[in-house]
Amino acid sequence: MERGRSDKQELDGLPQRKVSFVSPLWAAVLLVALSPVVAGAFPIFGYVHNAWLQVGMAGVAAWALWPSRQAPPTLFLTPASIGLFAIAGAAYFSTLWATNTFLAAMAALHWQTVLICFLVVHSQLKEEREARILLGVLALSLLFVAGLGVIQALFAVDWVPQISRPASTFGNANMAAHFLVLLWPVALGLVLASTSWRGRGFFGFVLLVSLGYLLQTQTRAALLASLVMVLAWLWAAVYFRKTREGKVLARRLLGAGFALVLAFSLAALSIEGFGERLYDSIGKKIERIELSDGIAGMAKGRAPMFVNTASMVAASMPFGVGGGNWPVHYPAYQNAVLLDKPHGETNASARSPHNDILQLTAEYGVFGILGLGLVGASLLSALRGLRSRPFSVAILQISAAIGLLGLLVNMQFSFPLQRTIASCTAACLLAVALWPEPQGWAFSVPRKLAGFGSVLLMVLT
């Protein structure tokens, strides 16, 4: 760092303009951020999240598309949006051949919501300040979820019904872990990008609480994803090591390491209170997630489901069995290759293969895997040349991309993409990761078509 230069000077980014909060962008972001709060007020597990976001996003799309005296709406197409269009389109068309049409329609509504969320946020996100505020709003939502989860773990409160403790407002701790995996890297990114001690302190507190709650959930897939994300942050430090800002990054990552240590201490506490010995408590938790009986055991237990689903994929190509129809068809394949005895479920009641990539491919065929591939390719392309951008911009991109990396790991052992709140949160992060240098094609939507589309979306929802 040059003599006399502050961290604030080192981290200055792009020129900023005044942010208007009356827009579809902030309506979409608030819908996602408030979803856990609404679900806590109306605890019908999963359904409230879905209904709130699906109806709300349709309204946001109608607002964005509604013709006005100003310029007509603009649709910005990128490889990522084309990929999401492919999945959503396949979901709608699959209602024509799906065995269970209702499940296919619900899946189509889910992917419509995710697509709307991404298109609105990506098309209207323009400024670095907007990206900071967007991530900050999601971090506040993370603080609510994690804070309530920690309180549930420490004091056994029953403000919100729980199937698996501590679940915050998600009903099941594993579902809450999907949300945590996506957003704790955002809290760390805001710590690194903040130009004031107050900002670093606040987001550092959010990071501490979220990591403490993540450890309390003892969700093996989420813990593996977090390990991968820690390694990704270390890669970021190495990537920027030759730059002036790299020293700032390394120093703040060291501070974040202390937050991780404190989080382990927080996770050592339990419903039994503070009297339990700290190291004994940590030891019990480590025993539950150790590799010999944790990640490896989880993979081994689900291997028959993975292999048998692969046989379903082969038999249903190129169009798949239809959105949401994996559980309808799986009983016919449950012993196609390996004898399957799912963990805690009968074969007939398995609802997911616990692998989102396999499920998308089984349900949507080539369109599912093509859609995911386009999203991944678009993200990798956007991350090229990070050193050429202002450090504060690059760190926001990196934090969003690392959250999506954690989602990718989690997808191998769970089903976050089948949850509307996790999918819409990922859509917001994808928009931030792609925001600085969008690559695509802009199309003006004719006013009459925009008006018809806004009404149609509300009717479909």
C-alpha positions as CSV (number, residue, x, y, z in Angstrom):
1,M,0.0,0.0,0.0
2,E,1.4,3.4,-0.9
3,R,2.1,5.8,2.0
4,G,-0.8,8.0,2.9
5,R,-3.4,5.8,1.1
6,S,-6.3,4.5,3.0
7,D,-8.2,1.2,2.5
8,K,-11.1,3.4,1.2
9,Q,-8.8,4.9,-1.4
10,E,-7.5,1.5,-2.4
11,L,-11.0,0.0,-2.7
12,D,-12.7,2.8,-4.6
13,G,-14.7,1.4,-7.5
14,L,-16.8,2.8,-10.4
15,P,-18.4,6.3,-10.3
16,Q,-21.8,6.2,-8.7
17,R,-25.1,7.8,-9.5
18,K,-28.2,8.2,-7.4
19,V,-30.2,4.9,-6.8
20,S,-33.9,4.9,-7.4
21,F,-35.6,2.3,-5.1
22,V,-39.0,2.5,-6.8
23,S,-38.3,-0.1,-9.5
24,P,-38.9,-3.7,-10.4
25,L,-35.3,-4.4,-9.4
26,W,-35.8,-3.6,-5.7
27,A,-39.3,-5.2,-5.7
28,A,-37.7,-8.5,-6.8
29,V,-34.8,-8.3,-4.3
30,L,-37.2,-7.5,-1.4
31,L,-39.4,-10.5,-2.4
32,V,-36.4,-12.8,-2.0
33,A,-35.0,-11.2,1.1
34,L,-38.4,-11.1,2.9
35,S,-39.3,-14.7,2.0
36,P,-37.8,-16.3,5.2
37,V,-39.6,-13.6,7.3
38,V,-43.0,-14.3,5.6
39,A,-42.4,-18.1,6.0
40,G,-41.9,-17.6,9.7
41,A,-45.1,-15.8,10.0
42,F,-47.0,-18.5,8.1
43,P,-45.2,-21.7,8.8
44,I,-46.4,-24.1,6.2
45,F,-43.1,-25.6,5.2
46,G,-42.0,-24.7,1.7
47,Y,-45.4,-23.7,0.5
48,V,-45.3,-20.1,1.8
49,H,-41.8,-19.5,0.3
50,N,-43.1,-20.8,-3.1
51,A,-46.4,-18.9,-3.1
52,W,-44.9,-15.7,-1.9
53,L,-42.1,-15.7,-4.6
54,Q,-44.2,-17.1,-7.5
55,V,-47.1,-14.7,-7.2
56,G,-44.8,-11.8,-6.2
57,M,-42.4,-12.3,-9.1
58,A,-45.3,-12.5,-11.6
59,G,-46.3,-9.1,-10.3
60,V,-42.8,-7.8,-10.7
61,A,-42.7,-9.0,-14.3
62,A,-46.0,-7.4,-15.0
63,W,-44.7,-4.1,-13.6
64,A,-41.5,-4.4,-15.7
65,L,-43.4,-5.2,-18.9
66,W,-46.3,-2.9,-18.5
67,P,-46.3,-0.4,-21.4
68,S,-45.7,3.2,-20.4
69,R,-45.0,6.5,-22.0
70,Q,-41.3,6.0,-21.6
71,A,-39.1,3.7,-23.7
72,P,-40.5,0.2,-24.3
73,P,-39.2,-2.6,-22.0
74,T,-35.8,-4.1,-23.0
75,L,-35.1,-7.8,-22.8
76,F,-31.4,-8.5,-22.4
77,L,-30.4,-12.0,-23.6
78,T,-27.2,-13.6,-22.4
79,P,-26.1,-17.2,-22.5
80,A,-27.2,-17.5,-18.9
81,S,-30.7,-16.2,-19.6
82,I,-31.0,-18.4,-22.7
83,G,-30.1,-21.4,-20.5
84,L,-32.8,-20.4,-18.0
85,F,-35.3,-19.9,-20.9
86,A,-34.4,-23.4,-22.1
87,I,-35.2,-25.0,-18.7
88,A,-38.3,-23.0,-18.1
89,G,-39.5,-23.6,-21.7
90,A,-38.9,-27.3,-21.3
91,A,-40.8,-27.3,-18.0
92,Y,-43.8,-25.8,-19.7
93,F,-43.7,-28.0,-22.8
94,S,-43.3,-31.1,-20.6
95,T,-46.8,-30.6,-19.3
96,L,-47.9,-32.0,-22.6
97,W,-46.4,-35.5,-22.0
98,A,-45.8,-35.7,-18.2
99,T,-47.6,-38.5,-16.4
100,N,-48.6,-36.2,-13.6
101,T,-49.6,-32.9,-15.2
102,F,-50.1,-31.1,-11.9
103,L,-46.5,-31.7,-10.8
104,A,-45.2,-30.6,-14.2
105,A,-47.3,-27.4,-14.0
106,M,-45.9,-26.7,-10.5
107,A,-42.3,-27.2,-11.8
108,A,-43.0,-24.9,-14.7
109,L,-44.2,-22.2,-12.3
110,H,-41.1,-22.6,-10.2
111,W,-38.8,-22.1,-13.2
112,Q,-40.8,-19.3,-14.5
113,T,-40.3,-17.5,-11.2
114,V,-36.5,-18.1,-11.3
115,L,-36.3,-16.9,-14.8
116,I,-38.2,-13.7,-14.0
117,C,-36.1,-13.0,-11.0
118,F,-32.9,-13.3,-13.0
119,L,-34.1,-11.3,-16.0
120,V,-35.4,-8.4,-13.8
121,V,-32.3,-8.1,-11.6
122,H,-29.8,-8.6,-14.4
123,S,-31.5,-6.2,-16.8
124,Q,-31.9,-3.4,-14.2
125,L,-28.7,-3.7,-12.2
126,K,-26.4,-0.9,-13.4
127,E,-24.3,0.6,-10.7
128,E,-21.7,-0.8,-8.2
129,R,-23.7,0.9,-5.4
130,E,-26.8,-1.0,-6.5
131,A,-24.9,-4.3,-6.4
132,R,-23.6,-3.5,-2.9
133,I,-27.1,-2.6,-1.6
134,L,-28.5,-5.8,-3.2
135,L,-26.0,-8.0,-1.5
136,G,-26.5,-6.0,1.7
137,V,-30.2,-6.6,1.7
138,L,-29.6,-10.4,1.2
139,A,-27.1,-10.3,4.0
140,L,-29.8,-8.8,6.3
141,S,-32.1,-11.7,5.3
142,L,-29.2,-14.1,6.2
143,L,-28.8,-12.4,9.6
144,F,-32.5,-13.0,10.3
145,V,-32.4,-16.6,9.3
146,A,-29.1,-17.4,11.1
147,G,-29.9,-15.4,14.2
148,L,-33.2,-17.2,14.7
149,G,-31.5,-20.5,14.0
150,V,-28.8,-19.8,16.7
151,I,-31.5,-18.8,19.2
152,Q,-33.4,-22.0,18.4
153,A,-30.2,-24.1,19.0
154,L,-29.3,-22.4,22.2
155,F,-32.6,-22.0,23.9
156,A,-35.0,-24.5,22.3
157,V,-37.6,-21.8,21.4
158,D,-40.6,-22.9,19.4
159,W,-41.7,-19.6,17.9
160,V,-41.7,-21.4,14.5
161,P,-42.5,-25.1,14.2
162,Q,-39.5,-27.3,13.2
163,I,-39.2,-30.8,11.8
164,S,-35.4,-30.9,12.2
165,R,-33.8,-28.5,14.7
166,P,-32.5,-25.9,14.4
167,A,-34.4,-25.0,11.2
168,S,-35.0,-21.2,11.5
169,T,-38.1,-20.6,9.3
170,F,-37.4,-23.4,6.8
171,G,-38.9,-26.3,8.8
172,N,-35.8,-28.5,8.2
173,A,-32.2,-27.6,9.0
174,N,-31.1,-29.1,5.7
175,M,-33.3,-26.6,3.8
176,A,-32.0,-23.7,5.8
177,A,-28.4,-24.8,5.0
178,H,-29.2,-24.3,1.3
179,F,-29.8,-20.6,2.0
180,L,-26.7,-20.3,4.3
181,V,-24.4,-21.9,1.7
182,L,-25.4,-19.3,-0.9
183,L,-25.1,-16.2,1.3
184,W,-22.3,-16.6,3.8
185,P,-19.7,-15.8,1.1
186,V,-21.7,-12.7,0.4
187,A,-21.3,-11.6,4.0
188,L,-17.6,-12.2,3.7
189,G,-17.4,-10.3,0.4
190,L,-19.1,-7.3,2.0
191,V,-16.5,-7.4,4.8
192,L,-13.7,-7.4,2.3
193,A,-15.3,-4.6,0.1
194,S,-16.5,-2.3,2.9
195,T,-14.7,1.0,3.2
196,S,-15.6,1.7,6.8
197,W,-15.0,0.0,10.1
198,R,-18.8,0.0,10.8
199,G,-19.5,-1.8,7.6
200,R,-16.8,-4.4,8.3
201,G,-17.9,-4.9,11.8
202,F,-21.6,-5.3,10.9
203,F,-21.0,-7.8,8.1
204,G,-18.3,-9.5,10.1
205,F,-21.0,-10.1,12.8
206,V,-23.4,-11.4,10.1
207,L,-20.6,-13.8,8.9
208,L,-20.0,-15.0,12.5
209,V,-23.6,-15.7,13.2
210,S,-24.2,-17.4,9.8
211,L,-21.2,-19.7,10.2
212,G,-22.2,-20.5,13.7
213,Y,-25.7,-21.5,12.6
214,L,-24.3,-23.5,9.6
215,L,-22.2,-25.6,12.0
216,Q,-25.2,-26.1,14.2
217,T,-27.2,-27.5,11.3
218,Q,-24.6,-30.3,10.9
219,T,-25.6,-30.6,7.3
220,R,-22.8,-32.6,5.6
221,A,-23.4,-31.4,2.1
222,A,-23.4,-27.8,3.3
223,L,-20.2,-28.3,5.3
224,L,-18.5,-29.8,2.3
225,A,-19.6,-26.9,0.1
226,S,-18.3,-24.5,2.7
227,L,-14.9,-26.2,2.7
228,V,-14.8,-25.8,-1.1
229,M,-15.7,-22.2,-0.8
230,V,-13.0,-21.5,1.8
231,L,-10.5,-22.9,-0.7
232,A,-12.0,-20.6,-3.4
233,W,-11.5,-17.6,-1.2
234,L,-7.8,-18.7,-0.6
235,W,-7.5,-18.9,-4.4
236,A,-8.9,-15.3,-4.7
237,A,-6.1,-14.1,-2.3
238,V,-3.5,-15.8,-4.4
239,Y,-5.0,-14.5,-7.6
240,F,-4.7,-10.9,-6.3
241,R,-1.4,-11.4,-4.5
242,K,0.6,-9.2,-7.0
243,T,-1.8,-6.3,-6.8
244,R,-1.8,-3.5,-4.2
245,E,-5.3,-4.5,-3.2
246,G,-4.1,-8.1,-2.6
247,K,-2.5,-7.0,0.7
248,V,-5.9,-5.6,1.8
249,L,-7.6,-8.8,0.8
250,A,-5.1,-11.0,2.7
251,R,-5.4,-8.9,5.8
252,R,-9.1,-9.0,5.9
253,L,-9.3,-12.7,5.1
254,L,-7.1,-13.2,8.1
255,G,-9.6,-11.3,10.2
256,A,-12.4,-13.5,8.7
257,G,-10.5,-16.5,9.9
258,F,-11.0,-15.3,13.5
259,A,-14.7,-15.1,12.8
260,L,-14.6,-18.8,11.7
261,V,-12.9,-19.7,15.0
262,L,-15.5,-17.8,17.0
263,A,-18.2,-19.6,14.9
264,F,-16.8,-23.0,16.0
265,S,-17.1,-21.8,19.6
266,L,-20.7,-20.6,19.0
267,A,-21.5,-24.0,17.4
268,A,-20.2,-25.8,20.5
269,L,-23.1,-24.4,22.5
270,S,-26.3,-26.4,22.6
271,I,-29.8,-26.5,23.9
272,E,-28.4,-27.9,27.1
273,G,-26.9,-24.5,27.7
274,F,-23.5,-23.1,28.4
275,G,-22.5,-25.7,31.0
276,E,-21.4,-28.4,28.6
277,R,-17.6,-28.5,28.1
278,L,-16.6,-26.7,24.9
279,Y,-14.2,-29.2,23.5
280,D,-16.5,-32.2,24.3
281,S,-19.3,-30.4,22.4
282,I,-17.0,-29.7,19.4
283,G,-15.8,-33.3,19.4
284,K,-19.4,-34.6,19.3
285,K,-20.2,-32.5,16.3
286,I,-17.0,-33.5,14.5
287,E,-17.9,-37.1,15.0
288,R,-21.1,-36.6,13.2
289,I,-19.5,-35.0,10.1
290,E,-16.2,-36.9,9.9
291,L,-15.4,-38.1,6.4
292,S,-15.3,-41.8,7.1
293,D,-19.0,-41.8,8.2
294,G,-20.1,-38.4,6.8
295,I,-19.6,-37.3,3.2
296,A,-18.3,-40.7,2.0
297,G,-21.2,-42.4,3.8
298,M,-23.7,-40.0,2.3
299,A,-22.4,-40.6,-1.2
300,K,-22.4,-44.4,-0.6
301,G,-25.9,-44.4,0.7
302,R,-27.2,-42.5,-2.3
303,A,-25.2,-44.3,-5.0
304,P,-28.0,-46.7,-5.9
305,M,-30.4,-43.7,-6.3
306,F,-27.8,-41.9,-8.5
307,V,-27.1,-44.9,-10.7
308,N,-30.8,-45.9,-11.1
309,T,-31.7,-42.3,-12.0
310,A,-29.0,-42.4,-14.7
311,S,-30.8,-45.4,-16.2
312,M,-34.0,-43.2,-16.1
313,V,-32.1,-40.5,-17.9
314,A,-31.0,-42.9,-20.6
315,A,-34.5,-44.3,-21.1
316,S,-36.2,-40.9,-21.3
317,M,-33.9,-39.0,-23.6
318,P,-34.1,-36.5,-25.3
319,F,-37.0,-34.8,-23.6
320,G,-37.1,-36.3,-20.1
321,V,-40.0,-37.6,-18.0
322,G,-41.5,-34.1,-17.4
323,G,-41.0,-31.5,-14.8
324,G,-41.5,-32.6,-11.2
325,N,-42.2,-36.2,-12.4
326,W,-39.0,-37.9,-11.1
327,P,-40.8,-39.3,-8.1
328,V,-43.6,-40.6,-10.3
329,H,-41.2,-42.6,-12.5
330,Y,-38.5,-43.6,-10.0
331,P,-40.3,-46.7,-8.6
332,A,-40.0,-48.3,-12.1
333,Y,-36.2,-47.7,-11.9
334,Q,-35.5,-48.1,-8.2
335,N,-33.8,-51.5,-8.8
336,A,-32.8,-51.1,-12.5
337,V,-29.1,-51.3,-11.7
338,L,-28.6,-51.4,-8.0
339,L,-30.9,-52.4,-5.1
340,D,-32.0,-49.1,-3.6
341,K,-32.9,-48.6,0.0
342,P,-33.1,-44.8,0.4
343,H,-32.0,-43.3,3.7
344,G,-35.1,-43.0,6.0
345,E,-37.6,-43.4,3.1
346,T,-39.3,-46.3,1.5
347,N,-38.5,-46.7,-2.2
348,A,-42.1,-45.6,-3.1
349,S,-41.9,-42.4,-1.2
350,A,-38.5,-41.0,-2.5
351,R,-39.2,-37.5,-3.7
352,S,-35.8,-36.6,-5.1
353,P,-32.5,-38.3,-6.1
354,H,-30.7,-35.8,-3.9
355,N,-28.7,-34.6,-7.0
356,D,-30.1,-31.6,-8.8
357,I,-28.1,-32.2,-12.0
358,L,-29.4,-35.8,-12.4
359,Q,-33.0,-34.7,-11.6
360,L,-32.9,-31.8,-14.1
361,T,-31.5,-34.2,-16.8
362,A,-34.1,-36.9,-16.0
363,E,-37.0,-34.4,-16.1
364,Y,-36.0,-32.1,-19.0
365,G,-33.5,-34.3,-21.0
366,V,-31.0,-32.4,-23.1
367,F,-32.7,-29.1,-22.3
368,G,-31.9,-29.4,-18.6
369,I,-28.2,-30.2,-19.0
370,L,-27.9,-27.6,-21.9
371,G,-29.5,-24.9,-19.7
372,L,-27.2,-25.6,-16.8
373,G,-24.2,-25.6,-19.2
374,L,-25.1,-22.3,-20.6
375,V,-25.4,-20.7,-17.2
376,G,-22.0,-22.1,-16.1
377,A,-20.3,-21.0,-19.3
378,S,-21.7,-17.5,-19.0
379,L,-20.5,-17.3,-15.4
380,L,-17.0,-18.5,-16.2
381,S,-16.8,-16.0,-19.1
382,A,-17.8,-13.1,-16.9
383,L,-15.1,-13.9,-14.3
384,R,-12.3,-13.5,-16.8
385,G,-10.1,-10.5,-16.4
386,L,-11.0,-9.8,-12.7
387,R,-7.7,-7.9,-12.2
388,S,-8.6,-5.4,-14.9
389,R,-11.7,-4.2,-12.8
390,P,-11.8,-2.0,-9.7
391,F,-11.1,-4.2,-6.7
392,S,-14.4,-3.4,-5.0
393,V,-16.2,-4.5,-8.1
394,A,-14.2,-7.7,-8.5
395,I,-14.7,-8.7,-4.9
396,L,-18.5,-8.4,-5.2
397,Q,-18.3,-10.6,-8.3
398,I,-16.1,-13.1,-6.6
399,S,-18.4,-13.3,-3.5
400,A,-21.5,-14.0,-5.6
401,A,-19.6,-16.5,-7.8
402,I,-18.3,-18.4,-4.7
403,G,-21.8,-18.6,-3.3
404,L,-22.9,-20.2,-6.6
405,L,-19.9,-22.5,-6.4
406,G,-21.2,-23.7,-3.0
407,L,-24.6,-24.2,-4.5
408,L,-23.0,-26.4,-7.2
409,V,-21.3,-28.6,-4.6
410,N,-24.6,-28.7,-2.6
411,M,-26.5,-29.8,-5.7
412,Q,-24.5,-33.0,-5.9
413,F,-26.0,-34.3,-2.6
414,S,-29.2,-32.4,-2.2
415,F,-31.9,-30.5,-4.1
416,P,-31.6,-26.7,-3.6
417,L,-32.7,-26.0,-7.1
418,Q,-36.1,-27.6,-6.3
419,R,-36.7,-24.9,-3.7
420,T,-37.9,-21.5,-5.0
421,I,-36.2,-19.4,-2.3
422,A,-32.8,-21.0,-2.9
423,S,-33.2,-20.8,-6.7
424,C,-34.2,-17.1,-6.7
425,T,-31.4,-16.2,-4.3
426,A,-29.0,-18.0,-6.7
427,A,-30.6,-16.0,-9.6
428,C,-29.8,-12.7,-7.8
429,L,-26.2,-13.8,-7.2
430,L,-25.9,-14.9,-10.8
431,A,-27.1,-11.4,-11.9
432,V,-24.4,-9.8,-9.7
433,A,-21.7,-12.1,-10.9
434,L,-22.5,-11.2,-14.5
435,W,-23.3,-7.5,-14.0
436,P,-20.0,-5.6,-14.6
437,E,-19.5,-6.7,-18.2
438,P,-22.8,-8.1,-19.6
439,Q,-22.3,-10.1,-22.8
440,G,-25.5,-10.5,-24.8
441,W,-28.1,-9.0,-27.0
442,A,-30.7,-6.3,-26.1
443,F,-34.1,-6.4,-27.6
444,S,-36.9,-3.9,-27.3
445,V,-40.2,-5.6,-26.5
446,P,-43.1,-4.1,-28.5
447,R,-45.6,-2.3,-26.3
448,K,-48.6,-4.5,-27.2
449,L,-46.6,-7.7,-26.7
450,A,-45.3,-6.4,-23.3
451,G,-48.9,-5.6,-22.2
452,F,-50.1,-9.0,-23.3
453,G,-47.2,-10.7,-21.6
454,S,-47.8,-8.9,-18.3
455,V,-51.4,-10.0,-18.2
456,L,-50.5,-13.6,-19.3
457,L,-48.0,-14.0,-16.5
458,M,-50.5,-13.0,-13.8
459,V,-53.1,-15.4,-15.3
460,L,-50.6,-18.3,-15.5
461,T,-49.5,-17.7,-11.9
